[in-house]
Amino acid sequence: MMLVLPGCVRTVASVVTAPVRAGAQAADWATTSQDEADRNYGRKMRKQEAREGRERKKADQERRRACRDCD
């Protein structure tokens, strides 16, 4: 009987702690870490800067084209 008891205790402990672990995992999935938030913000800013650069380049090309047409 003593040989079976440690296995039972381990199983009971696993069953008891399972909901707590599941809750902690759900909370981890639902929240954003600071590192992840920083990474997402950096990605967003790089995309915005790239978009602004393309718009600036296009505006410069149109301005040059307009100046050539005026001459």
C-alpha positions in Angstrom: 0.0 0.0 0.0 2.9 2.4 0.7 4.2 2.0 -2.8 0.9 3.2 -4.3 0.5 6.2 -2.0 3.2 8.4 -3.4 1.8 8.1 -6.9 -1.7 8.9 -5.7 -0.4 12.0 -3.8 1.4 13.2 -6.9 -1.8 12.7 -9.1 -4.0 14.5 -6.6 -1.5 17.4 -6.4 -1.6 17.6 -10.2 -5.3 17.6 -10.4 -5.6 20.3 -7.7 -3.0 22.6 -9.3 -4.3 22.2 -12.8 -7.0 24.9 -12.7 -4.5 27.3 -11.1 -2.0 26.7 -13.9 -4.7 27.0 -16.6 -5.9 30.3 -15.1 -2.3 31.6 -15.0 -1.8 30.6 -18.6 -5.0 32.2 -19.7 -4.0 35.5 -17.9 -0.6 35.3 -19.7 -2.2 34.9 -23.1 -4.7 37.8 -22.4 -2.0 40.3 -21.3 0.9 41.8 -23.2 4.3 41.9 -21.7 6.2 45.2 -21.7 8.8 43.6 -24.0 6.1 42.5 -26.5 4.5 46.0 -26.3 7.8 47.7 -27.0 8.4 45.3 -30.0 4.9 46.0 -31.4 5.4 49.8 -31.0 8.7 49.7 -32.7 7.3 47.7 -35.6 4.4 50.2 -35.9 6.7 53.2 -35.9 9.0 51.6 -38.6 6.0 51.0 -40.8 4.8 54.6 -40.3 8.3 56.0 -41.1 8.5 53.9 -44.2 5.1 55.0 -45.4 6.0 58.7 -44.7 9.3 58.2 -46.6 7.4 56.8 -49.6 4.9 59.7 -49.5 7.7 62.3 -49.3 9.6 60.7 -52.2 6.4 60.7 -54.3 5.7 64.3 -53.5 9.3 65.3 -54.4 9.0 63.5 -57.7 5.7 65.3 -58.5 7.2 68.6 -57.5 10.2 68.1 -59.8 7.9 67.0 -62.6 5.8 70.1 -62.1 8.9 72.3 -62.2 10.1 70.8 -65.4 6.7 71.3 -67.0 6.7 75.0 -66.0 10.1 75.7 -67.6 
